[in-house]
Amino acid sequence: MLVPDAPARLSGAAGLTGHPAFGSITAAPPGAFRATVQRAEGRLVTTELTRLSPCRLEQAGDPVDPDPADEKLHAAVADTASTLRLCGGAVQIECAAGHLVLYSPHRELDWTFTEPTRLAVLSAPARLVDQRGEGLRRTGATVLDTPFSAAAAEFVTQFVVDTTRGSRPIGVAEQQAVVDLIGGALAQQRLADDYVLAAVRERIDRDFACPDLSASTIAEGLSMSLRQLYRYFTDTGITVAGLITERRLDCARTLLQAPETVRLAEIAAASGFRSVGTFRRRFEAVVGQTPSAYREQALARRRLDPDFGRVLVESPERGPRRPGRPVTAAYDYV
């Protein structure tokens, strides 16, 4: 059964280090900071309801990854828009009011609220929420934005309110039910993510040779905003621009290895680059050598193996090849 604690009231500069879940808080001016924290602990979950003035919540993370049996996952819902930063600020997620946000308490993050906010947080064992055992991949946080997750967010918020107030007893079965609900929302989000990622790759494979192909045109084709599209890639370690550039360079490498000499201008056009200059810069930045040097290397290899490069260009109808390597930061522009 969930048992509520007495509310904790934080005030002024002294209250900036008193939050039980966040290591430190930044507010300007510090003396204006106000927060009330209500918590309840149960057999499966812990809930926490925080009402706070505008501030930035900071979480230091753990120096080493926890044992899987001890790993926790937090499900949070704020009633105002906020900004979540992870990986030392390298990743930024804009969270709309009412969205269900899943994050790891074991990763470094900071969360900025510019308005007075009610933040409802439910903590549960990660192994119970994430049945696929994938964790939150690279960043340690994700925003769920499907219709199912919107309903789950409302339920989680009310569950946290009820348990922290102690308005009625909440047994283990109800705790398990809310954990299952969050797990279901995460599973459905991943299905949606997989669909969008597959659709993006399919569009790139089909239209990479068009110089106008970009993240914006792909988002428009999927009937979503650019911000929505980027959100699907936040937790993957890749970018839309990176996938486009990788596919274009994949085509260029194939043509440079061909037995027949193709002019660089033709290769650039066939690969989707607007100019030879742009093609050269992108190619050298990623491959580490100029297109001409790459071609000479391929020519030397073909002298030893006459069939080298031939199979790559004999059957263009067979369909596009998927990228064979992870997309790095060097691809993050088109």
Secondary structure, DSSP 4 states (H G I P E B T S, - for coil): --EEPPPEEEETGGGGG--SS-SEEE-SSGGG-EEEEEEEE-SS-EEEEEEE-SEEEEE---SSPPPGGG-EEEEEEESS-EEEEEGGGTEEEEE-TT-EEEE-TTS-EEEEESS-EEEEEEEEEHHHH-TT--TTTTTSEEEE-SHHHHHHHHHHHHHHHHHHHT-S---HHHHHHHHHHHHHHHHHHHHHHHHHHHHHHHHHHHHTTSTT--HHHHHHHTTS-HHHHHHHHTTTS--HHHHHHHHHHHHHHHHHTSSS---HHHHHHHHT-SSHHHHHHHHHHHHSS-HHHHHHHHHHHHHH-TTTTHHHHH-GGG-PPPPSS---GGGS--
